[in-house]
Amino acid sequence: MNETLFQDLQQMDQLLQQTKDISSAFLAGIDKLPVDVAKGAFTPLSLPKQGVGASQALNIFKTRYEHMLAGNAGARYWGFVTGGATPAAIAGDWLTSVYDMNAANKDGASFYIEGETISFLRQLFGLPDAYTGVFTSGATMSNFSGLAIARQWLGNRYGTDVAQEGIAALPGIKILSCTPHSSTVKSMAMLGIGRNALVKIPSLPGRESVDLTALTAYLEAHTGEPLIFVAAAGTVNTVDFDDLQSLAVLKQQYGFYLHVDAAFGGFAACHPAYRNLLQGWEVADSITIDAHKWLNVPYDSAMIFTRHPKLQMAAFRNVGASYLPDPDEFFVYSNYTPENSRRLRALPAWHTLMAYGANGYADIVENNVRLTKKLGALIEASDTFRLLAPVNLCVACFTLNVPAGELPAAIKQFLQTMNENGKVVMTPTVYQGIPGIRAALVNWRTTAEDVDLVWEEMSQLISVH
């Protein structure tokens, strides 16, 4: 054994304590850290010929990078839809690295942990047991998986096994959607369907929800043609929902494949005041839900649920690998996702679900929605900002009250200054042709005091400009 490795092995307890101390110090001060840190000058090191050992590597890391670390997992990172890991999820993620289990195994602890965690999640979301589920690396791979299953379903309608014969064996595919996430379009490109296969169905006036009259007209004009519809259950700008209950009726009538992108909107099911938004999703063919968003587990983690595990395995099964279990004899998770090498993403989720339960997640949802509506009310009452859409759940979409011609530059300058100040991070967007700003609140740490602090910062900045 390498001498440095051997020494680290002998000092493992001290190394873990040192790592724990660094972690504790970071987490204790996360709300005091700048939420976004601008990169300064950086000179990369050369790879050492003789390693310095784990403890010294930690010290060098602190010296080189600690000043650049930011509170992206803290209470005021409102840029993307990003949840910070709960204490239990951090514990589970640490153990995931310690155990280093291959989550593709057909039996043993990893197999049972993932199965039990998926069962917990079905219960949390109120999904029927008819859905199988599996962890993926994020919503992009989850949407990719859902569309791969849909592609296989479509091939069956034409009497073709697309996984065997390829996309060229099919006539032109059309993916219908009203407000698809960019990951859906990216997945279409990766699957060989092509971005141009997207058919945008109009939205309701002033909404990001599909116009059912327009959709019905399209379905009528293409009666008998196998079609795929990607529904939004929580759009990124306004957390708007397609009418899933009506889509379920149309699905029964026209027989299209229904994929629901509920990356973070699926967590509306956790709270009795909002779960009606998801009525009808229980008939979907596949559902995307993200875990590193409102479940508040570390990156990268999501789930794909489906009613078609046979189609899923047809798309992702391993063939010609004699060292792997026969997929026809053994259930192996790696035959149901793009990834063969699978980190045990279920373990942080298991820990946080066990630690806080259904009521804990209902409380997180309620708190984030209440605080986002508080921010929305402050914006609505302001003369310097205006809401671009009502606050539905956990995203406030707003803009500045400046002349239209000045708006793009004003927003760019406002966000640049605000984000560089380090108290909060938000992101730019465009809503119905109007440049705007998004504030997404899904972090378990966020409090009313954070909203007050951010509002004071926003008000001061706008008065300066």
C-alpha positions in Angstrom: 0.0 0.0 0.0 1.2 3.5 -0.7 2.8 4.9 2.4 0.7 8.1 2.5 -2.5 6.1 2.0 -1.5 3.8 4.8 -0.8 6.7 7.2 -4.2 8.2 6.3 -5.9 4.9 7.0 -4.3 4.8 10.5 -5.5 8.4 11.1 -9.0 8.0 9.8 -10.7 9.1 13.0 -8.7 12.3 13.2 -9.4 12.9 9.5 -13.1 12.5 9.9 -13.0 14.8 13.0 -11.1 17.4 11.0 -13.7 17.1 8.2 -16.5 17.3 10.7 -15.0 20.5 12.2 -14.7 22.2 8.8 -18.3 21.2 8.0 -19.7 22.4 11.3 -17.9 25.7 11.0 -19.3 26.2 7.4 -22.8 25.3 8.4 -22.8 27.4 11.5 -21.9 30.5 9.5 -23.8 29.8 6.3 -26.3 32.6 6.7 -23.5 35.1 7.2 -21.7 34.1 4.0 -22.2 36.0 0.8 -24.9 34.1 -1.1 -23.0 34.7 -4.3 -19.2 35.2 -4.6 -17.5 36.7 -7.6 -14.5 34.8 -8.8 -11.2 36.5 -8.3 -7.8 35.8 -9.9 -7.0 32.1 -9.8 -3.8 30.2 -10.6 -4.2 26.5 -10.8 -1.7 24.2 -9.1 0.3 21.4 -10.7 -0.4 17.9 -9.6 2.0 16.9 -6.9 4.3 14.0 -7.6 4.3 13.1 -3.9 0.9 13.5 -2.2 0.6 15.6 0.9 -1.9 13.4 2.7 -5.5 13.9 3.5 -5.2 16.3 6.4 -2.8 18.6 4.6 -5.0 18.4 1.5 -7.9 19.7 3.6 -5.7 22.6 4.9 -4.6 23.5 1.4 -8.2 23.4 0.2 -9.2 25.8 2.9 -6.4 28.2 2.1 -7.1 28.1 -1.7 -10.9 28.0 -1.8 -12.6 28.8 1.5 -12.7 32.6 0.7 -14.6 31.7 -2.5 -17.2 29.5 -0.9 -20.8 30.9 -0.8 -24.0 30.2 1.0 -25.7 28.7 -2.0 -27.4 26.2 0.2 -28.5 28.9 2.7 -31.7 30.7 3.3 -31.4 33.5 0.7 -30.3 31.6 -2.4 -33.4 32.3 -4.5 -31.8 32.0 -7.9 -32.7 28.6 -9.2 -35.3 26.3 -7.5 -32.6 25.1 -5.1 -33.3 23.5 -1.7 -30.5 23.4 0.8 -29.9 19.9 2.4 -31.7 19.3 5.7 -29.5 18.1 8.6 -30.8 14.6 8.2 -30.1 14.7 4.5 -26.5 15.8 5.2 -26.1 12.9 7.6 -27.4 10.5 5.0 -25.2 11.9 2.3 -22.1 11.6 4.5 -23.0 8.0 5.1 -23.6 7.5 1.3 -19.9 8.4 0.8 -18.8 6.3 3.7 -20.6 3.1 2.6 -19.9 3.8 -1.1 -22.5 1.2 -2.1 -23.2 0.4 -5.7 -26.9 1.3 -6.1 -27.2 -0.9 -9.2 -26.9 -4.1 -7.1 -29.8 -6.5 -7.3 -29.9 -7.3 -3.6 -28.5 -6.2 -0.3 -28.9 -2.9 1.6 -28.8 -0.5 -1.4 -31.6 -2.4 -3.2 -33.9 -2.3 -0.1 -33.0 1.3 0.8 -34.0 2.6 -2.7 -37.2 0.5 -2.8 -38.3 1.7 0.7 -37.5 5.3 -0.1 -39.5 5.2 -3.3 -42.4 3.8 -1.3 -42.0 6.7 1.2 -42.2 9.1 -1.7 -45.2 7.5 -3.3 -47.0 7.9 0.1 -45.7 11.5 0.5 -47.1 12.4 -3.0 -50.3 10.3 -2.7 -49.3 8.3 -5.9 -50.9 4.9 -6.4 -48.8 1.7 -5.9 -49.1 1.1 -9.6 -46.2 3.5 -10.1 -42.7 2.1 -10.0 -40.0 4.6 -9.2 -36.2 4.9 -9.5 -33.7 7.6 -8.6 -31.9 9.6 -11.3 -29.3 12.3 -11.2 -31.7 15.2 -11.6 -34.8 16.4 -13.3 -33.0 16.4 -16.7 -32.3 12.7 -16.5 -35.8 12.1 -15.1 -37.4 13.9 -18.0 -35.0 12.1 -20.4 -36.1 8.8 -18.9 -39.8 9.7 -19.1 -39.5 10.6 -22.8 -37.4 7.5 -23.5 -40.3 5.5 -22.1 -42.7 7.5 -24.2 -40.6 6.9 -27.3 -40.8 3.2 -26.6 -44.5 3.4 -26.1 -44.9 5.3 -29.4 -42.8 2.6 -31.2 -45.1 -0.1 -29.8 -48.0 1.8 -31.4 -46.2 1.5 -34.8 -45.2 -2.1 -34.1 -41.5 -1.2 -33.7 -39.1 -1.7 -30.8 -37.3 1.7 -30.9 -34.6 0.6 -28.5 -33.7 -2.2 -31.0 -34.3 -0.5 -34.3 -33.6 3.1 -33.6 -35.5 6.3 -34.1 -35.3 6.1 -37.9 -37.8 3.2 -37.8 -40.5 5.6 -36.7 -42.4 8.2 -38.7 -41.9 11.8 -37.4 -42.5 12.1 -33.7 -44.4 15.1 -32.2 -44.0 16.1 -28.6 -46.8 18.4 -27.5 -46.4 20.9 -24.6 -47.4 24.4 -23.6 -44.6 25.6 -21.3 -41.9 22.9 -21.4 -38.8 23.1 -19.2 -35.6 23.4 -21.2 -34.6 20.0 -19.9 -37.5 18.5 -21.9 -36.3 20.1 -25.1 -32.7 19.0 -24.3 -33.9 15.5 -23.7 -35.6 15.5 -27.1 -32.3 16.4 -28.7 -30.4 13.6 -26.8 -33.0 11.0 -27.6 -32.8 11.7 -31.3 -36.3 13.0 -31.4 -35.0 16.5 -32.2 -35.9 19.9 -30.8 -38.0 20.7 -33.9 -40.4 17.9 -32.9 -41.8 20.1 -30.2 -45.3 21.4 -30.9 -46.1 24.4 -28.7 -49.8 24.4 -27.8 -51.0 27.9 -26.8 -51.5 28.9 -23.2 -54.5 30.5 -21.6 -54.4 34.3 -21.6 -52.1 35.6 -19.0 -51.1 32.1 -17.9 -48.5 29.4 -18.5 -51.2 26.7 -18.4 -52.2 25.0 -21.6 -55.3 26.2 -23.5 -57.4 23.0 -23.5 -59.5 24.2 -26.4 -56.4 24.6 -28.5 -55.1 21.2 -27.4 -58.4 19.5 -28.1 -58.5 21.0 -31.6 -55.0 19.6 -32.3 -55.9 16.2 -31.0 -59.0 16.2 -33.1 -57.0 17.1 -36.2 -54.6 14.2 -35.4 -57.1 11.5 -34.3 -55.6 8.1 -34.4 -52.0 9.4 -34.4 -49.9 8.3 -31.4 -49.0 11.5 -29.6 -47.0 12.5 -26.5 -48.0 15.4 -24.2 -45.6 16.9 -21.6 -47.6 18.6 -18.9 -46.2 21.2 -16.6 -46.9 20.8 -12.9 -45.1 23.9 -11.7 -43.5 26.2 -14.3 -40.2 27.8 -13.4 -41.5 31.4 -13.8 -44.8 31.4 -12.0 -45.3 27.8 -10.7 -48.4 27.5 -13.0 -50.0 24.1 -13.5 -51.6 22.6 -16.5 -55.1 21.4 -15.7 -54.1 17.8 -15.0 -57.7 16.7 -14.3 -58.9 17.8 -17.7 -55.8 16.3 -19.3 -56.7 13.0 -17.7 -60.1 13.1 -19.4 -58.5 14.0 -22.8 -56.0 11.2 -22.3 -58.9 8.8 -21.8 -60.6 10.1 -24.9 -57.6 10.4 -27.3 -55.1 7.9 -25.9 -52.0 10.0 -25.9 -49.0 9.4 -23.7 -49.0 11.8 -20.7 -45.7 12.8 -19.1 -46.0 15.2 -16.1 -43.0 17.4 -15.3 -43.5 18.0 -11.6 -39.9 18.7 -10.8 -40.8 20.9 -7.8 -44.5 21.4 -8.2 -45.1 17.8 -7.2 -44.5 18.8 -3.6 -47.8 20.7 -3.7 -49.2 17.2 -3.0 -47.6 17.4 0.5 -50.0 20.1 1.7 -53.8 19.8 1.7 -54.2 23.4 0.6 -52.4 22.8 -2.7 -52.7 19.1 -3.6 -55.8 19.9 -5.7 -53.4 21.4 -8.2 -52.2 17.8 -9.0 -55.6 16.1 -9.3 -55.4 13.9 -12.4 -51.7 13.2 -12.3 -52.4 9.8 -10.9 -53.3 8.6 -14.5 -50.0 9.9 -16.0 -47.8 7.5 -17.8 -44.7 9.0 -16.2 -43.8 11.7 -13.7 -40.7 13.6 -13.0 -40.1 14.9 -9.5 -36.8 16.5 -8.3 -35.3 15.7 -4.9 -32.6 18.4 -4.7 -35.3 21.0 -5.0 -38.1 20.9 -2.5 -37.1 17.7 -0.8 -34.0 19.6 0.3 -31.4 16.8 -0.3 -27.9 17.5 -1.8 -27.3 17.7 -5.5 -27.8 15.6 -7.7 -31.0 13.7 -7.1 -34.4 13.2 -8.7 -37.0 10.4 -9.4 -38.8 9.1 -12.3 -42.2 7.3 -11.7 -43.9 5.3 -14.3 -46.8 2.9 -15.0 -44.7 1.2 -17.7 -41.7 -0.5 -16.1 -41.5 -3.0 -19.0 -41.1 -0.2 -21.5 -38.7 1.5 -19.2 -36.5 -1.7 -19.1 -36.8 -2.1 -22.8 -35.2 1.4 -23.2 -32.5 1.1 -20.6 -31.7 -2.6 -20.1 -28.1 -3.8 -20.4 -27.5 -6.3 -23.2 -24.4 -8.3 -23.8 -22.8 -7.9 -20.4 -22.4 -11.4 -19.1 -21.0 -10.1 -15.8 -24.3 -8.3 -15.0 -27.4 -10.1 -13.7 -29.9 -11.3 -16.4 -32.5 -8.5 -16.5 -35.2 -11.1 -17.3 -34.4 -12.9 -14.0 -33.5 -10.1 -11.6 -34.7 -6.6 -10.9 -31.7 -4.4 -11.2 -32.1 -0.6 -10.9 -29.5 0.1 -13.5 -31.7 -1.5 -16.1 -34.3 1.3 -15.5 -32.1 4.4 -15.8 -29.5 5.9 -18.1 -26.8 5.4 -15.5 -25.2 2.0 -14.9 -22.9 3.5 -12.2 -25.4 4.7 -9.6 -24.6 6.5 -6.4 -27.0 5.6 -3.6 -29.0 8.9 -3.9 -31.9 7.2 -2.0 -30.0 7.3 1.3 -30.1 11.1 2.0 -33.8 11.0 0.9 -34.5 8.1 3.2 -32.9 9.9 6.2 -34.7 13.2 5.6 -38.1 11.5 5.1 -37.7 9.4 8.1 -36.5 12.3 10.2 -39.2 14.8 9.3 -42.0 12.8 7.9 -45.0 13.9 5.9 -45.9 16.7 8.4 -42.3 18.1 8.2 -42.6 18.5 4.4 -46.0 20.0 4.7 -44.5 22.5 7.0 -41.6 23.3 4.7 -44.1 23.8 1.8 -46.4 26.0 3.9 -43.5 28.1 5.2 -42.0 28.7 1.7 -45.3 29.6 0.1 -46.2 31.9 3.0 -42.9 33.8 2.7 -43.1 34.0 -1.1 -46.6 35.5 -0.8 -45.2 38.0 1.8 -42.6 39.0 -0.8 -45.2 39.2 -3.5 -47.4 41.5 -1.3 -44.5 43.8 -0.7 -43.8 44.0 -4.4 -47.4 44.5 -5.2 -47.7 47.4 -2.8 -44.5 49.0 -4.1 -44.2 51.9 -6.6 -40.8 50.7 -7.8 -41.5 47.0 -8.5 -44.5 45.2 -10.0 -45.5 41.6 -10.1 -45.7 40.0 -13.6 -48.0 37.2 -12.3 -49.7 36.2 -9.1 -47.7 34.3 -6.6 -49.1 30.8 -6.9 -46.6 28.8 -4.7 -42.9 29.4 -4.2 -41.8 31.8 -7.0 -42.3 35.5 -7.2 -42.0 36.7 -10.8 -41.6 40.5 -11.0 -40.0 43.4 -12.8 -38.9 47.0 -12.3 -41.2 50.0 -12.8 -39.1 51.7 -15.5 -39.8 52.6 -19.1 -39.9 49.5 -21.3 -36.9 50.6 -23.4 -34.8 50.9 -20.2 -36.0 47.6 -18.7 -33.4 45.1 -19.9 -30.4 47.2 -18.9 -32.0 48.2 -15.6 -32.7 44.6 -14.6 -29.2 43.5 -15.6 -27.6 46.3 -13.5 -30.0 45.7 -10.6 -29.4 42.0 -10.4 -25.6 42.3 -10.9 -25.4 44.8 -8.0 -27.8 42.8 -5.8 -26.1 39.5 -6.3 -22.6 40.9 -5.9 -23.7 42.5 -2.6 -24.1 38.9 -1.4 -27.3 39.1 0.7 -29.5 37.3 -1.8 -29.3 35.7 -5.3 -32.1 36.0 -7.9 -32.1 35.3 -11.6 -33.3 37.1 -14.7 -36.2 35.8 -16.8 -38.6 36.9 -19.5 -42.3 36.4 -18.9 -44.8 37.0 -21.7 -42.2 39.1 -23.5 -41.4 41.3 -20.5 -37.9 41.1 -18.9 -38.2 40.2 -15.3 -36.7 38.7 -12.1 -37.4 35.4 -10.4 -37.2 34.7 -6.7 -37.6 31.0 -5.9 -38.0 30.0 -2.2 -37.7 26.3 -1.5 -35.1 26.2 1.3 -36.0 24.9 4.7 -33.9 27.5 6.4 -35.7 30.6 5.0 -37.5 32.8 7.5 -39.6 36.0 7.6 -36.4 37.8 8.8 -34.7 36.7 5.5 -37.6 38.2 3.5 -37.4 41.5 5.5 -33.6 41.7 4.9 -34.0 41.0 1.2 -36.8 43.6 0.8 -34.6 46.2 2.6 -31.8 45.4 0.2 -34.0 45.6 -2.8 -35.5 48.9 -1.7 -32.1 50.5 -1.1 -30.8 49.4 -4.4 -33.7 50.7 -6.4 -33.5 54.0 -4.6 -29.8 54.3 -5.6 -30.5 53.5 -9.2 
